[in-house]
Amino acid sequence: MAGLYDKQAQIYLASRPTYPAHWFSMLAALTPDHSLAWDAGTGNGQAAISVAEHYKQVIATDVSAEQLKHAKPHPNVRYLHTPSSMSDDEIVGLMGGENSVDLVIVAVAVHWFDLEKFYSLVKRVLKKPGGIIAVWTYNIMQVSPEVDPLVRKFFQSTKPFQDPKANYAFESYRTLPFPFESVGLGCEGQPLELDLPKETSFEGLLKQLRTGSAVNTAKTQGVDLLPDEVVKELETAWGGAELVRTVNHKTYMLAGKVKV
């Protein structure tokens, strides 16, 4: 996954929605201690800085050095590049050893991971009892009866260029393996559904669509998934380039603790 978003890291930072503060309050309320959190696949650090409002230290890691260049600074957040060549023991060491982490989060990224490897790491570093892991993704964009069918049509056009791992996100994490005990915020096969609204201009919508991994893959193969005629059709349905609308990203969360 490391290269999928590297070329558009700055655009990704500007176009993606911001996670509501109450999500992090909700998660923090589940852990008895608030010393250390791990934001895996942090990207630009959007989730990490929100977690840092509740935990003394956040270790935010990513395989993409380019994404980390655009990460938002915060006194409680330590950003670390973790290339795929890094061993499990090295990563556990970065976290301070086994049974050291109060909260692990993965925002819109866990489907790209080697799940068996990652979950094994989580089980090692989470505190037992008390440690929590939470993962979430969004997939469906809801705007209006005029725009929504066109957005769905666009996403259908991306499927031939999708990495198979992205299917977990398209399926709203309902098929995502999640071998952890439920803590009341979604469980394996039954994610918690949340709303993630963002006030967006038409240009903001286009930027978000263009940062999709499948769009980047198609572009490398000489295929433009957002040609002028598609953009014009979207703009007309949107109501004009100057209009600002609320885009709701349907989000799906799974949270749990290590089974003992």
WOLINRA-V100708 format. One record per pair of residues at least 4 apart in sequence whose ideal C-beta (glycine too) atoms are under 8 Angstrom apart, sorted by the first residue. I is the first residue (numbers start at 1). GAP is how many residues later the second one is. If there is no record, write none. Layout:
I:GAP
I:GAP
//
This chain:
1:4
1:62
1:63
1:108
1:111
1:112
1:162
1:164
1:212
2:4
2:61
2:62
2:81
2:82
3:4
3:61
4:108
4:159
4:209
4:212
4:213
5:4
5:7
5:38
5:59
5:61
5:62
5:206
5:208
5:211
6:58
6:60
6:61
7:59
7:209
8:4
8:202
8:203
8:208
9:4
9:35
9:55
9:57
9:58
9:60
9:61
10:4
10:60
11:4
11:196
11:199
11:200
12:4
12:31
12:32
12:55
12:58
12:199
13:31
13:33
13:57
14:190
14:193
15:189
15:192
15:193
15:196
16:30
16:192
16:195
17:121
17:179
17:180
17:181
17:230
17:232
18:28
18:180
19:4
19:5
19:27
19:28
19:31
19:88
19:177
20:176
21:4
21:29
21:32
22:4
23:4
23:27
23:171
23:230
24:4
24:23
24:26
24:27
24:29
24:30
25:4
25:29
26:4
26:159
27:4
27:24
27:27
27:76
27:78
27:105
27:107
27:158
27:228
28:6
28:23
28:26
28:27
28:75
30:73
30:102
30:153
30:155
30:225
31:71
31:72
31:96
31:99
31:100
31:101
32:70
32:98
33:69
33:94
33:97
34:20
34:21
34:22
34:68
35:20
35:21
35:22
35:67
36:19
36:20
36:21
36:22
36:23
36:59
36:60
36:64
36:65
36:66
37:14
37:15
37:17
37:18
37:20
37:21
37:22
37:64
37:65
37:66
37:67
37:68
38:20
38:21
38:22
38:23
38:57
38:63
38:65
38:66
38:67
38:87
39:6
39:8
39:9
39:12
39:19
39:20
39:21
39:22
39:66
39:67
39:68
40:21
40:64
40:65
40:66
40:69
40:70
40:73
40:78
41:20
41:21
41:22
41:65
41:66
41:68
41:69
41:71
41:72
42:5
42:6
42:18
42:19
42:20
42:25
42:26
42:29
42:37
42:65
43:19
43:21
43:24
43:28
43:64
43:66
44:23
44:26
44:27
44:28
45:4
45:15
45:23
45:26
45:27
45:29
45:32
45:34
46:4
46:26
46:61
47:4
47:58
47:60
48:4
48:10
48:12
48:23
48:24
48:26
48:29
48:31
49:4
49:9
49:23
49:25
49:28
51:4
51:7
51:52
51:54
52:6
52:22
52:23
52:24
52:25
55:21
55:47
55:48
56:20
57:19
57:20
57:21
58:16
58:18
58:19
58:20
59:19
59:21
59:35
59:36
60:11
60:17
60:18
60:19
60:20
61:18
61:19
61:20
61:21
61:30
61:33
62:5
62:6
62:17
62:19
62:20
63:18
63:19
63:20
63:21
64:4
65:4
65:16
66:4
67:4
68:11
68:13
71:6
71:8
73:4
80:14
82:4
82:9
82:12
86:4
86:5
87:4
88:4
88:29
88:32
88:33
88:36
89:4
90:4
91:4
91:30
92:5
92:6
92:29
92:32
92:33
93:4
95:5
95:6
95:30
96:4
96:5
97:28
98:26
98:27
99:25
99:26
99:27
99:28
99:29
99:32
100:25
100:27
101:24
101:25
101:26
101:30
102:25
102:28
102:29
102:30
103:28
103:29
103:30
103:31
104:18
104:21
104:22
104:27
104:28
104:29
104:30
105:28
105:29
105:30
106:4
106:7
106:27
106:28
106:29
106:30
107:28
107:29
108:28
108:29
108:30
108:61
109:4
110:5
110:8
110:25
110:27
110:58
110:66
111:26
111:54
111:55
111:56
111:57
111:58
111:62
111:65
112:51
112:53
113:4
113:5
114:4
115:4
115:61
115:62
116:4
117:4
118:4
119:4
119:58
119:60
120:4
121:4
122:4
122:11
122:136
123:135
125:6
126:5
126:6
126:7
126:131
126:132
127:4
128:129
128:130
128:132
129:128
129:131
130:127
131:126
131:127
132:51
132:123
132:124
132:125
133:47
133:122
133:123
133:124
134:51
134:119
134:120
134:121
135:38
135:41
135:43
135:118
135:119
135:120
136:37
136:55
136:58
136:115
136:116
136:117
136:118
137:31
137:32
137:35
137:36
137:114
137:115
138:58
138:111
138:112
138:113
138:114
139:30
139:31
139:33
139:110
139:111
139:113
140:32
140:109
140:110
141:7
141:10
141:106
141:107
141:108
141:109
142:6
142:105
142:106
142:107
142:108
143:4
143:5
143:8
143:62
143:95
143:102
143:103
143:104
143:105
144:4
144:93
144:101
145:4
146:4
146:91
146:92
146:93
147:4
147:87
147:90
147:91
147:98
148:4
149:4
150:4
150:83
150:84
150:87
151:4
151:58
151:83
152:4
153:4
154:4
154:55
154:71
154:72
154:76
154:80
155:4
155:15
157:68
158:4
158:54
158:56
158:57
158:60
158:67
159:55
161:53
161:54
161:56
161:57
161:60
161:62
161:64
162:4
162:5
162:8
162:51
162:52
162:55
163:50
163:51
163:54
166:4
166:47
166:48
167:4
167:8
168:5
168:7
168:8
169:4
171:4
171:5
172:19
172:21
172:78
172:80
173:5
173:13
173:18
173:79
173:80
173:81
174:15
174:16
174:17
174:78
175:14
176:12
176:15
176:78
177:11
178:9
178:10
178:76
178:78
179:9
179:80
180:8
180:74
180:75
180:76
180:77
180:78
180:79
181:75
181:76
181:77
181:78
182:4
182:5
182:73
182:74
183:72
183:73
183:74
184:71
185:7
185:68
185:69
185:70
186:4
186:5
186:6
186:66
186:67
186:68
186:69
187:67
187:69
188:66
191:61
191:62
191:63
192:60
192:61
192:62
192:63
193:57
193:58
193:59
194:56
194:57
194:58
194:59
195:53
195:54
195:55
195:56
196:52
196:53
196:54
196:55
197:49
197:50
197:51
197:52
198:6
198:48
198:49
198:50
198:51
199:45
199:46
199:47
199:48
200:4
200:5
200:8
200:44
200:45
200:46
200:47
201:4
201:40
201:41
201:42
201:43
202:4
202:32
202:33
202:36
202:38
202:39
202:40
202:41
203:4
203:38
204:4
205:4
205:29
205:33
205:42
206:4
206:20
206:25
206:28
207:4
208:4
209:6
209:17
210:5
210:16
211:4
211:5
212:4
213:4
214:4
214:11
215:4
215:10
215:11
216:4
217:4
218:5
218:6
218:7
219:4
219:5
219:6
225:5
226:4
226:5
227:4
228:4
229:4
230:4
231:4
232:4
233:4
234:4
235:5
235:6
238:5
238:7
239:4
239:6
//
